[in-house]
């Protein structure tokens, strides 16, 4: 499985971005897909996750009410809408998927907040 993220960039505080993650395989049968971020000098932090089959969502406390995860099973893609961005949201955002064979990661997309 290969995951390719896109949509990162540089925005001012209060701005928005939409991250995309395209999988090379079908996402419907996966256990979950999600986003994890890592800022310099900090540990990786779970941001959001979604079950492609049920649509059930999970959010980290620091992003609840500001970020929204969604999926398009037909496009084998997951999205993360980032609203009201804060300086502490700046990080490298990774897409990840967990299926019956393992955990897979994308290369990451950078989000910078000024």
N, C-alpha and C positions, 0 to 999 in steps of 0.2 A: 504494500500500500504506500502510495506517495501522496503527501499533502502539500499543497501549494497555497501559501497565504498571499494576500494582496490588500491594498487599501490603506496601508500605514502612511504617515506623513507628519507634517509639522502644523500645529494649530495653536491658536491663542487660547488661553484659559476661558472656559465657557463655550468653546466651540464643539463641533461634532465631527466624527469620522465613522466610516462604515468599513469594517474589515470583512474580507471574504476568505473562505478556505475551501478549495476544491480538492476532492479526493479522486484518486485514480480508480477506486473501486466503489462498489455500491455501499452507501452508508446505512441503508434501511436495516440491515441485519446486524449492525454494530450495537454494542452495549450502550455506548454513549460517545458523543463528540463534544469537545469543549475547547476552551481557551485558557491558557496559562500565561502569566507574564513574569518577567524578571527585570528588575531595575539594577543598575550597577551597584555592587556591594550588598545586594539584598537577595534573599532566598526566593525561589520560584513561588508564585502565589496563584492559586486557582481563582479564576475570574468568573467563569460561567460554563455550564455544561447543559447538554440537551440529549434526551433519548430520541433518536430519529424515528423510532416506531411509535412511541406514545406521545411524544412532544413535551414530556415532562421536563421542566427546567430547574436548574440550580444556579444560584448567584452567590458570590462572595459578599460578605457584609459591606465591604468598602465600595461596592459598585451598585448595590441594590437601589432601584429607583432611577438609575442613570444609564445603565447599560441594558441592552436587550439582545438575547441570543435567539436566533431563528434558524430554520433549516428548509432546504428545498430538496426533497428526496429524488425528484426527477433529474435534478442537476448534480446530485451527489455533492452538495455544497452546504456549508454552514456559514452563518453570518453573525457578526457582532456589531451592533449599533452602539456607538459610544457618544453619549450626550453630556453636556455640562462638564466637559473635561477639566480636570484639575492638574496642577503641577505634579502631584503624587501619582497620577495615572501614567506618566511618562515611563516607558519600558519597552522592552522587546516582547512582542506578543506572539506566542506560539499556539498553533492549532494542534490538537492531539485527538486521536481516536483509539478507542479500546474495543477490540473484538475478541472472538474466541481464540485467536492465534497470538495476540500480543498487543502491546501498546506502541503506537506509532506517532512520530512527531514531524511537524513541518520545520522549515528553516527559520521561520520567524519573520515578522514585519515590525518595523520600528515606529513607535508613536512618540512624538516629541511635543511637549506642551510648554508654551512660553508665556 
